[in-house]
Structure formats: structure tokens, C-alpha cells
Amino acid sequence: MAIEVQTLEKLERKMTLTLPVDVINQEVKTRLQSLARRVKVDGFRPGKVPLSIVSQRYGYSVHYEVMNDKVGEAFQKAANEAQLRVAGQPSISQAENAPEGQMAFDAVFEIYPEVKVADLSGITVEKVVSSVNEEAIDKTIDLLRKQRRTFAQRSMDAQAQAGDRVTIHFEGKIDGEPFEGGRAENFQFILAEGQMLPAFEEAVNGMKPGESKTFPLPFPEDYHGKDVAGKTADFLVTLNKLEAAHLPEVNDEFAKSLGVKDGTVQGLKADIRENLDRELESRLLLRRRQATLQALVAHAELDLPQSMVKSETLRLVDQARADLKQRGIKDAETAPIPEDIFKPQAEQRVRMGLVVAEVVKANGLHATPEQLRERVESMAASYEKPEEVIKWYFSDSSRLAEIEGLVIEANVTDFVLSQAKVTEKTVSFEELMGQG
């Protein structure tokens, strides 16, 4: 039967569905009879509950369930017959003036847009290149040394300096009153490593063991402790203990302690270079993918299905609430988060998803099983037991779907770069890794 589809606006469509009343009633009766054989009601043996009682208790919910199922089936069938690609969920409401013996419903929905991708040869993409240098390897070795440093107590007349571990007692007050988190005994931190606010570290720097000092400490406006953010506290600090750091020497013994196979400094540097190369390549691929996909989307024409934007916006809001909950924020599930702040991000994600899907479909860029295996093995290589990581990914379809998305984006990136005009930009290793 021909389905009449009305165009409302851009991607929005409307069609009317009809369902025979007797078909609905019969399905409701069938489900209630099935329920009667299973339901437990006081005073009746299992399977002997009268249908009238089952209908009285469960009739409304069963009728609602049947209506949802039948209308959903009718909509899906009509959309398939009309060869429509429906985007998002339809909005369905009961229509008036239904034919005798029928129930009518209006379904308003959106369809997927036509995506027009520009001639890729006219797109310019900036490709970032970089390399691991000796300075980066040396910095990594310094970090490894710090992780394995030891501390020895300094003399009573020594002054605290950068790198020292200090043990202090402190007490802070705001307007003469103590505040939560403002007092601690035998509290340890290492100077000049950003563990405390700069003004606090500056006050402790230069102190001697046994010395006490009072000083004002202004908390930043964006300080995580909302009760003290933007306020100034008066602190009393006593330095109880002062310890100097001793870093291990970079020698073969140090390399062996880190599990380097050949137990040499050269082996250690080779391992570090390999790990940094892997991380660098990951960052480069991410930057190239972002630049390529942004250029691709910027040169594409399409209308956005607002139902998809709405769904993505709600997903981002839920993600934000989950993040707040993980941080220990009280009542995170009901936190008032305006949807509007996520709408631009949701629009960009939907737009990118539609454009990428079109390029994949038009050019056969789907992820192959070989590509999935290769990507998972590459990701697992940096773990101690890579075979377990590989098994973990392949044992869950949702995890594998995430990898599939990454492979598809990589395929699209490579395809676009092979067609577009590419300019190279060299950046330092430190800048690329966010250390600049």
C-alpha cells in the first residue's frame, strides 16, 4: 500500500498510520491470557487466576505495551515501504478522524540529510610532523630518577630549597576562624613541584627545621574548595623536618632496576625512544586526524537532523553528570546543567559523523578484520601482558566497536590526505606532547 509522506520543513516529514482496533484488542487479550498463566495472585493457584482479575490489574499496562509495539511496527514497515532513512526517534500522537474500526496516528520524524562533500583536491590540510630528540629522552630519564629518589635528613641549620621534602605542621584561619582542610600535622610535600599553592611554597622556601612562620595566603577565585575560593587565610607553619633528595646515578645498575633486557644505559635509552616514538606517533595521528576531519567537514554541505543533535546533547549532559559524580560532587545526578552549553559540540559531532559516514560509504573505507586486529595489537604492545589486552578487546563487541570507529577515522584521514593538498608544519616534541 502506498504511503503518503508530507514534507514539513527541511528534513522533517509526517505520515499517518492506521491500525485495526480488533487486531489491537486481540493482541491485548492474547498477552493477558499468557500473563494469567504466569502471574501470582493471593487466593488463587498458579495458572488459575481469572482473566477478569488479570485484566483489571494489568490491562492498562498491557494495552499501552501493545500500542507501542504495534505503532512501532507499523511505522517501521511504512518507512521501509517509502524507502526512508529515519534519523532519530519519531514523535507519534493519536490522530483525529480515523476510519471506522481503525485507530490513526500521526508520526513526525526526520530523515537523514543528503551530504554533499566538496572536491577533495580543492581542500588544504595542514599535516603536523615531529620527532623524538635526545632532550626528550634525557627528560624521561630524569623523571624515572625522581620516581626512585631517596631522602636523607638535612642539618638543623640548613634552609629548605627546591627539591627538598619538608614535613610541616600548619594551621589556617579565615577572619580568625578555622576552616575545613586548613590544618594538618606531619604533612609532607616536595618543594617546587607544584603540590601546593605557589604562595604556600614560597613561604616555606628558606625555612629551617624548628622554625615557625605566619603569612597570608590568598586562595584563587577558581580554587576547588568553594568555601575558601577567593578568600585570604592567615597561616601558621612550623617546619618539623627537612630532607634532601638523592637521585640514583644513571648507570647499568639503574637500567637493570628498571627491567631493561640487556641491563645497559644504551638499552634503557633505546627502550625510552621506542616508547616515546609510539606515543609521538599516537599524538601525530590524532592531530592529523583532527585537522583532516575538520577540513573535510568545513567543506561539506548538509542539514542537521535536530533529533540527532538533541540525542547527542543529552548524551553529553549525562556524561558531564557522570564526571561530576566521579569527582565526588554532591547530587551530581540532579545537578542543573544547561543543555545549551553542549549544543555546539553536539552539532559538530553529528555533522562530523554524517560527513564521515558519507565518505566511508562512497569510497568503501570500512574497517577490515585485519585492520582491527592490527590496531588492537598495536595498542596492546605497550602493556606488560599484551595477549590479555587483545583478548579483553575481542571479548566485548562494544569495546571492539570503539576500535572500529578509530580505524574508520584513520581510513578516512588517509583517503582525504591522499586526495587533498597537504602542507607540512614541523613542531617540537615538547610542544606536541604539551610540555612546551
MARVEX-750474 format. One record per residue (C-alpha): residue number from 1; x, y, z. Coordinates in nm, 4 decimals. Layout:
# residues N
NODE    n         x         y         z
NODE  NUM         X         Y         Z
...
This chain:
# residues 436
NODE    n         x         y         z
NODE    1    0.0000    0.0000    0.0000
NODE    2    0.1276    0.3469   -0.0941
NODE    3    0.2371    0.5607    0.1989
NODE    4    0.1739    0.9344    0.1806
NODE    5    0.4685    1.1268    0.3223
NODE    6    0.4356    1.5003    0.3816
NODE    7    0.7374    1.7304    0.3838
NODE    8    0.7076    1.9752    0.6734
NODE    9    1.0428    2.1553    0.6816
NODE   10    1.3884    2.0645    0.5511
NODE   11    1.4413    1.7127    0.6929
NODE   12    1.1120    1.6898    0.8829
NODE   13    0.8459    1.4547    0.7481
NODE   14    0.4982    1.3402    0.8548
NODE   15    0.2888    1.0355    0.7754
NODE   16   -0.0320    0.8906    0.9172
NODE   17   -0.0501    0.5311    1.0369
NODE   18   -0.3693    0.3294    1.0852
NODE   19   -0.4221    0.0174    1.2951
NODE   20   -0.7313   -0.2057    1.3104
NODE   21   -0.8919   -0.1862    1.6549
NODE   22   -0.9785   -0.5563    1.6538
NODE   23   -0.6140   -0.6500    1.5886
NODE   24   -0.5041   -0.4432    1.8879
NODE   25   -0.7764   -0.5865    2.1115
NODE   26   -0.6931   -0.9423    2.0092
NODE   27   -0.3225   -0.8902    2.0861
NODE   28   -0.4100   -0.7403    2.4254
NODE   29   -0.6299   -1.0429    2.5020
NODE   30   -0.3578   -1.2863    2.3919
NODE   31   -0.0976   -1.1221    2.6149
NODE   32   -0.3328   -1.1081    2.9135
NODE   33   -0.4083   -1.4799    2.8721
NODE   34   -0.0363   -1.5537    2.8630
NODE   35    0.0155   -1.3379    3.1709
NODE   36   -0.2661   -1.5184    3.3543
NODE   37   -0.0743   -1.8453    3.3285
NODE   38    0.2300   -1.6929    3.4974
NODE   39    0.1095   -1.4249    3.7368
NODE   40    0.0776   -1.4885    4.1123
NODE   41   -0.2277   -1.3543    4.2951
NODE   42   -0.3146   -1.4255    4.6594
NODE   43   -0.6036   -1.6704    4.6907
NODE   44   -0.5510   -1.8379    4.3544
NODE   45   -0.3350   -2.1275    4.2453
NODE   46   -0.0720   -2.0542    3.9769
NODE   47   -0.2363   -2.0604    3.6334
NODE   48   -0.5891   -2.0377    3.7813
NODE   49   -0.6197   -1.6573    3.8151
NODE   50   -0.9415   -1.5399    3.6392
NODE   51   -0.8781   -1.3336    3.3252
NODE   52   -1.1044   -1.0583    3.4594
NODE   53   -0.8768   -1.0045    3.7596
NODE   54   -0.5634   -1.0106    3.5442
NODE   55   -0.7265   -0.7604    3.3071
NODE   56   -0.8257   -0.5352    3.5967
NODE   57   -0.4712   -0.5301    3.7361
NODE   58   -0.2624   -0.5330    3.4209
NODE   59   -0.4972   -0.4329    3.1397
NODE   60   -0.3803   -0.0718    3.1105
NODE   61   -0.0090   -0.1521    3.1054
NODE   62   -0.0565   -0.4378    2.8583
NODE   63   -0.2685   -0.2185    2.6304
NODE   64   -0.0018    0.0546    2.6434
NODE   65    0.2670   -0.2015    2.5638
NODE   66    0.0701   -0.3404    2.2679
NODE   67    0.0038    0.0074    2.1289
NODE   68    0.3744    0.0927    2.1474
NODE   69    0.4733   -0.2309    1.9769
NODE   70    0.2102   -0.2151    1.7025
NODE   71    0.2606    0.1529    1.6239
NODE   72    0.6375    0.0983    1.6179
NODE   73    0.5991   -0.1971    1.3812
NODE   74    0.3613   -0.0004    1.1578
NODE   75    0.5981    0.2955    1.1460
NODE   76    0.8982    0.0777    1.0614
NODE   77    0.7045   -0.1010    0.7883
NODE   78    0.5773    0.2258    0.6386
NODE   79    0.9251    0.3833    0.6475
NODE   80    1.0723    0.0794    0.4708
NODE   81    0.7998    0.0830    0.2045
NODE   82    0.8604    0.4534    0.1454
NODE   83    1.2370    0.3855    0.1378
NODE   84    1.3060    0.6443    0.4066
NODE   85    1.6216    0.6603    0.6184
NODE   86    1.4797    0.7782    0.9503
NODE   87    1.7073    0.9829    1.1746
NODE   88    1.6356    0.9625    1.5452
NODE   89    1.3077    0.8635    1.7072
NODE   90    0.9702    0.9682    1.5615
NODE   91    0.7198    1.1749    1.7598
NODE   92    0.3887    0.9887    1.7481
NODE   93    0.0492    1.1245    1.8514
NODE   94   -0.3045    0.9940    1.8054
NODE   95   -0.4784    1.1466    1.5044
NODE   96   -0.8425    1.2501    1.4721
NODE   97   -1.0992    1.1371    1.2163
NODE   98   -0.9788    0.7775    1.1982
NODE   99   -1.1758    0.5429    0.9654
NODE  100   -1.4376    0.3271    1.1359
NODE  101   -1.2795    0.0312    1.3127
NODE  102   -0.9342    0.1879    1.2896
NODE  103   -0.7042    0.3923    1.5115
NODE  104   -0.4946    0.6606    1.3421
NODE  105   -0.1586    0.8063    1.4486
NODE  106    0.0484    1.0934    1.3129
NODE  107    0.4222    1.0224    1.3023
NODE  108    0.6509    1.3242    1.2720
NODE  109    1.0162    1.2453    1.2148
NODE  110    1.3345    1.3473    1.0410
NODE  111    1.5257    1.1757    0.7657
NODE  112    1.8983    1.1584    0.7088
NODE  113    2.0202    1.4518    0.5012
NODE  114    2.1876    1.4484    0.1644
NODE  115    2.5571    1.5092    0.2296
NODE  116    2.7489    1.6956   -0.0374
NODE  117    3.1236    1.6551    0.0032
NODE  118    3.3435    1.9040   -0.1792
NODE  119    3.6043    1.8028   -0.4345
NODE  120    3.8826    1.6821   -0.2073
NODE  121    4.1522    1.8095   -0.4426
NODE  122    4.0445    2.1620   -0.3502
NODE  123    4.0879    2.1068    0.0245
NODE  124    4.4090    2.2075    0.2026
NODE  125    4.5107    2.0142    0.5142
NODE  126    4.7979    2.1007    0.7475
NODE  127    4.9978    1.7917    0.8436
NODE  128    5.1985    1.8142    1.1654
NODE  129    5.5356    1.6365    1.1773
NODE  130    5.7765    1.5900    1.4683
NODE  131    6.0454    1.3589    1.6027
NODE  132    6.1871    1.2373    1.9329
NODE  133    6.5057    1.4228    2.0309
NODE  134    6.7783    1.3490    2.2857
NODE  135    6.6438    1.6149    2.5186
NODE  136    6.3124    1.4279    2.5431
NODE  137    6.4961    1.1051    2.6292
NODE  138    6.7029    1.2836    2.8945
NODE  139    6.3884    1.4373    3.0472
NODE  140    6.2292    1.0939    3.0673
NODE  141    6.5377    0.9554    3.2421
NODE  142    6.5249    1.2465    3.4890
NODE  143    6.1611    1.1640    3.5589
NODE  144    6.2494    0.7987    3.6201
NODE  145    6.5261    0.9070    3.8584
NODE  146    6.2836    1.1293    4.0517
NODE  147    6.0410    0.8395    4.0858
NODE  148    6.3184    0.6370    4.2522
NODE  149    6.4818    0.9079    4.4605
NODE  150    6.5560    0.8661    4.8282
NODE  151    6.5617    1.1296    5.1017
NODE  152    6.8088    1.1962    5.3834
NODE  153    6.7644    1.4366    5.6722
NODE  154    6.9477    1.7666    5.6396
NODE  155    7.1256    1.9565    5.9184
NODE  156    6.9312    2.1779    6.1597
NODE  157    7.0823    2.4970    6.0136
NODE  158    7.0002    2.4076    5.6504
NODE  159    6.7380    2.6096    5.4635
NODE  160    6.4563    2.4482    5.2658
NODE  161    6.5104    2.4682    4.8898
NODE  162    6.3645    2.3350    4.5659
NODE  163    6.3572    1.9538    4.5569
NODE  164    6.3665    1.9126    4.9361
NODE  165    6.0975    1.7096    5.1112
NODE  166    5.9530    1.9083    5.4010
NODE  167    5.7434    1.7801    5.6904
NODE  168    5.5342    2.0578    5.8387
NODE  169    5.2555    2.1429    6.0762
NODE  170    5.0184    2.4107    5.9508
NODE  171    4.7013    2.5796    6.0633
NODE  172    4.4997    2.8315    5.8671
NODE  173    4.2200    3.0669    5.9700
NODE  174    3.9875    3.2973    5.7813
NODE  175    3.8699    3.6004    5.9795
NODE  176    4.0087    3.4299    6.2879
NODE  177    3.8081    3.1111    6.2377
NODE  178    3.9488    2.7669    6.1422
NODE  179    3.8143    2.6092    5.8228
NODE  180    3.7840    2.2555    5.6927
NODE  181    4.1097    2.1266    5.5442
NODE  182    4.3057    2.4177    5.6891
NODE  183    4.5001    2.2192    5.9495
NODE  184    4.7415    1.9246    5.9318
NODE  185    5.0259    1.7687    6.1314
NODE  186    5.3353    1.5981    5.9878
NODE  187    5.2234    1.6910    5.6382
NODE  188    5.4826    1.6153    5.3675
NODE  189    5.5369    1.7679    5.0260
NODE  190    5.8283    1.8364    4.7933
NODE  191    5.9175    2.1970    4.7250
NODE  192    5.8903    2.3408    4.3740
NODE  193    5.6903    2.0531    4.2307
NODE  194    5.3542    2.2290    4.2329
NODE  195    5.1982    2.0179    4.5055
NODE  196    5.0903    2.3271    4.6991
NODE  197    4.9778    2.6760    4.6024
NODE  198    5.2732    2.8938    4.4896
NODE  199    5.2302    3.1388    4.7796
NODE  200    5.2406    2.8498    5.0288
NODE  201    5.5579    2.7045    4.8767
NODE  202    5.7188    3.0488    4.8668
NODE  203    5.6535    3.0919    5.2397
NODE  204    5.8092    2.7545    5.3275
NODE  205    6.1079    2.8024    5.0978
NODE  206    6.4137    2.9112    5.3005
NODE  207    6.2773    2.7983    5.6390
NODE  208    6.4962    2.5966    5.8795
NODE  209    6.3935    2.2927    6.0882
NODE  210    6.2099    2.4032    6.4047
NODE  211    6.1280    2.7452    6.2568
NODE  212    5.7708    2.8816    6.2524
NODE  213    5.6246    3.1459    6.0263
NODE  214    5.2913    3.3230    5.9782
NODE  215    5.1823    3.4514    5.6384
NODE  216    4.8669    3.5458    5.4435
NODE  217    4.7533    3.3093    5.1671
NODE  218    4.5010    3.4327    4.9072
NODE  219    4.3039    3.1427    4.7565
NODE  220    4.2342    3.1733    4.3814
NODE  221    3.8787    3.2522    4.2707
NODE  222    3.8617    2.9172    4.0886
NODE  223    4.0033    2.7148    4.3804
NODE  224    3.8422    2.3686    4.4068
NODE  225    3.7394    2.4325    4.7699
NODE  226    3.4357    2.6555    4.7151
NODE  227    3.4176    2.7559    5.0839
NODE  228    3.7575    2.9272    5.0682
NODE  229    3.7802    3.0243    4.6990
NODE  230    3.8598    3.3929    4.6578
NODE  231    3.9262    3.4418    5.0312
NODE  232    4.2519    3.5128    5.2162
NODE  233    4.3611    3.2892    5.5029
NODE  234    4.6257    3.3520    5.7694
NODE  235    4.8554    3.0509    5.8092
NODE  236    5.0924    2.9454    6.0847
NODE  237    5.3516    2.6958    5.9577
NODE  238    5.6181    2.5073    6.1536
NODE  239    5.8907    2.3143    5.9710
NODE  240    5.9393    1.9898    6.1624
NODE  241    6.1732    1.8021    5.9322
NODE  242    6.3837    1.8803    5.6259
NODE  243    6.5156    1.6139    5.3885
NODE  244    6.7364    1.6425    5.0816
NODE  245    6.6652    1.4338    4.7735
NODE  246    6.9232    1.1892    4.6380
NODE  247    6.8775    1.0761    4.2784
NODE  248    7.0156    0.7416    4.1591
NODE  249    7.3049    0.7556    3.9145
NODE  250    7.2341    0.6739    3.5516
NODE  251    7.4345    0.3533    3.5106
NODE  252    7.3840   -0.0094    3.4189
NODE  253    7.2617   -0.0902    3.7694
NODE  254    6.9907    0.1762    3.7308
NODE  255    6.8926    0.0297    3.3923
NODE  256    6.8653   -0.3199    3.5426
NODE  257    6.6406   -0.1905    3.8219
NODE  258    6.4009   -0.0689    3.5533
NODE  259    6.3811   -0.4104    3.3910
NODE  260    6.5803   -0.3242    3.0776
NODE  261    6.6523   -0.6519    2.8982
NODE  262    7.0238   -0.6037    2.8286
NODE  263    7.0749   -0.4093    3.1537
NODE  264    7.2670   -0.1207    2.9949
NODE  265    7.2193    0.2556    2.9757
NODE  266    7.2115    0.2318    2.5967
NODE  267    6.9393   -0.0305    2.6220
NODE  268    6.7478    0.1952    2.8580
NODE  269    6.7665    0.4858    2.6123
NODE  270    6.6610    0.2585    2.3266
NODE  271    6.3561    0.1424    2.5246
NODE  272    6.2669    0.5004    2.6112
NODE  273    6.2998    0.6091    2.2472
NODE  274    6.0757    0.3229    2.1371
NODE  275    5.8085    0.4180    2.3903
NODE  276    5.8324    0.7879    2.3055
NODE  277    5.8165    0.7105    1.9336
NODE  278    5.4979    0.5131    1.9947
NODE  279    5.3434    0.7955    2.1979
NODE  280    5.4597    1.0550    1.9455
NODE  281    5.3052    0.8631    1.6569
NODE  282    4.9790    0.8411    1.8501
NODE  283    4.9763    1.2193    1.9064
NODE  284    5.0671    1.2889    1.5436
NODE  285    4.7885    1.0641    1.4178
NODE  286    4.5414    1.2387    1.6489
NODE  287    4.6464    1.5871    1.5321
NODE  288    4.6379    1.4841    1.1665
NODE  289    4.3007    1.3178    1.2060
NODE  290    4.1525    1.6220    1.3773
NODE  291    4.2886    1.8611    1.1138
NODE  292    4.1761    1.6377    0.8263
NODE  293    3.8245    1.5751    0.9556
NODE  294    3.7753    1.9430    1.0424
NODE  295    3.8809    2.0435    0.6904
NODE  296    3.6526    1.7775    0.5433
NODE  297    3.3509    1.8903    0.7465
NODE  298    3.4188    2.2585    0.6754
NODE  299    3.3834    2.1904    0.3004
NODE  300    3.0689    1.9749    0.3231
NODE  301    2.7062    2.0843    0.2824
NODE  302    2.4211    1.9257    0.4784
NODE  303    2.1231    1.9967    0.7015
NODE  304    2.1460    1.8656    1.0562
NODE  305    1.8718    1.6366    1.1926
NODE  306    1.7734    1.8157    1.5136
NODE  307    1.6598    1.4894    1.6717
NODE  308    2.0156    1.3577    1.6431
NODE  309    2.1543    1.6825    1.7836
NODE  310    1.9123    1.6583    2.0761
NODE  311    2.0143    1.2984    2.1499
NODE  312    2.3845    1.3848    2.1355
NODE  313    2.3295    1.6886    2.3603
NODE  314    2.1556    1.4744    2.6229
NODE  315    2.4348    1.2188    2.5993
NODE  316    2.6923    1.4920    2.6674
NODE  317    2.4882    1.6177    2.9646
NODE  318    2.4751    1.2633    3.1082
NODE  319    2.8492    1.2334    3.0526
NODE  320    2.9070    1.5620    3.2382
NODE  321    2.6951    1.4423    3.5320
NODE  322    2.8877    1.1138    3.5436
NODE  323    3.2116    1.3116    3.5510
NODE  324    3.0848    1.5269    3.8393
NODE  325    2.9822    1.2145    4.0289
NODE  326    3.3255    1.0608    3.9786
NODE  327    3.4790    1.3752    4.1271
NODE  328    3.2663    1.3339    4.4355
NODE  329    3.0302    1.6263    4.3673
NODE  330    2.7174    1.6018    4.5819
NODE  331    2.3849    1.5423    4.3996
NODE  332    2.5648    1.5175    4.0658
NODE  333    2.2724    1.3225    3.9128
NODE  334    2.0387    1.6200    3.9592
NODE  335    2.2896    1.8992    3.9043
NODE  336    2.1367    2.1803    3.6932
NODE  337    2.3387    2.1561    3.3712
NODE  338    2.2060    2.3764    3.0862
NODE  339    2.1761    2.1753    2.7647
NODE  340    2.2557    2.4820    2.5526
NODE  341    2.6213    2.4816    2.6534
NODE  342    2.6643    2.1408    2.4883
NODE  343    2.4621    2.2116    2.1738
NODE  344    2.7518    2.3498    1.9612
NODE  345    2.9645    2.0453    2.0490
NODE  346    2.6716    1.8124    1.9759
NODE  347    2.6114    1.9794    1.6382
NODE  348    2.9782    1.9417    1.5470
NODE  349    2.9800    1.5738    1.6437
NODE  350    2.6635    1.4957    1.4491
NODE  351    2.7895    1.6884    1.1471
NODE  352    3.1229    1.5079    1.1546
NODE  353    2.9581    1.1686    1.1974
NODE  354    2.7316    1.2220    0.8970
NODE  355    3.0105    1.3514    0.6727
NODE  356    3.2487    1.0707    0.7696
NODE  357    2.9747    0.8116    0.7122
NODE  358    2.9128    0.9505    0.3634
NODE  359    3.2823    0.9406    0.2704
NODE  360    3.3140    0.5854    0.4083
NODE  361    3.0084    0.4671    0.2136
NODE  362    3.1081    0.6384   -0.1125
NODE  363    3.4666    0.5116   -0.1076
NODE  364    3.4462    0.1732    0.0659
NODE  365    3.6530    0.2770    0.3685
NODE  366    3.5016    0.0351    0.6206
NODE  367    3.7312   -0.1251    0.8789
NODE  368    3.8553   -0.4699    0.7792
NODE  369    3.9144   -0.7543    1.0289
NODE  370    4.2874   -0.7294    0.9552
NODE  371    4.2887   -0.3578    1.0407
NODE  372    4.1012   -0.4195    1.3658
NODE  373    4.3476   -0.6891    1.4683
NODE  374    4.6462   -0.4704    1.3812
NODE  375    4.5110   -0.1699    1.5766
NODE  376    4.4336   -0.3760    1.8873
NODE  377    4.7759   -0.5441    1.8781
NODE  378    4.9434   -0.2033    1.8424
NODE  379    4.7552   -0.0660    2.1435
NODE  380    4.8317   -0.3771    2.3482
NODE  381    5.2054   -0.3670    2.2733
NODE  382    5.2763   -0.1134    2.5493
NODE  383    5.1226   -0.3357    2.8210
NODE  384    5.3044   -0.5967    3.0264
NODE  385    5.0754   -0.8779    2.9035
NODE  386    4.9591   -0.7740    2.5555
NODE  387    4.7831   -1.1043    2.4849
NODE  388    4.5436   -1.0395    2.7745
NODE  389    4.4666   -0.6893    2.6459
NODE  390    4.3948   -0.8284    2.2982
NODE  391    4.1603   -1.0889    2.4455
NODE  392    3.9871   -0.8192    2.6529
NODE  393    3.9053   -0.6116    2.3440
NODE  394    3.7883   -0.9008    2.1295
NODE  395    3.5682   -1.0433    2.4067
NODE  396    3.3316   -0.7444    2.4009
NODE  397    3.1561   -0.6081    2.0920
NODE  398    3.1197   -0.2573    2.2369
NODE  399    3.4940   -0.2315    2.3029
NODE  400    3.5671   -0.3556    1.9545
NODE  401    3.3192   -0.1026    1.8144
NODE  402    3.5296    0.1773    1.9651
NODE  403    3.8372    0.0418    1.7892
NODE  404    3.6374    0.0106    1.4677
NODE  405    3.5494    0.3797    1.4919
NODE  406    3.9169    0.4708    1.5282
NODE  407    4.0136    0.2561    1.2292
NODE  408    3.7415    0.4099    1.0125
NODE  409    3.8526    0.7618    1.1077
NODE  410    4.2109    0.6639    1.0202
NODE  411    4.0945    0.5263    0.6836
NODE  412    3.9083    0.8495    0.6082
NODE  413    4.2085    1.0556    0.7158
NODE  414    4.4444    0.8622    0.4871
NODE  415    4.1982    0.8842    0.1982
NODE  416    4.1479    1.2596    0.2323
NODE  417    4.5217    1.3232    0.2684
NODE  418    4.5821    1.1234   -0.0500
NODE  419    4.3407    1.3498   -0.2398
NODE  420    4.3852    1.6906   -0.0757
NODE  421    4.6603    1.9494   -0.0869
NODE  422    4.8862    1.8833    0.2129
NODE  423    5.1137    2.1351    0.3807
NODE  424    5.3596    2.0246    0.6487
NODE  425    5.4228    2.2013    0.9772
NODE  426    5.7125    2.0929    1.1984
NODE  427    5.6574    2.1221    1.5726
NODE  428    5.8896    2.0302    1.8567
NODE  429    5.8395    1.7130    2.0563
NODE  430    5.7757    1.9192    2.3713
NODE  431    5.5074    2.1303    2.2033
NODE  432    5.3303    1.8273    2.0595
NODE  433    5.3301    1.6497    2.3957
NODE  434    5.2048    1.9604    2.5747
NODE  435    5.5313    2.0157    2.7594
NODE  436    5.6239    2.3427    2.5942
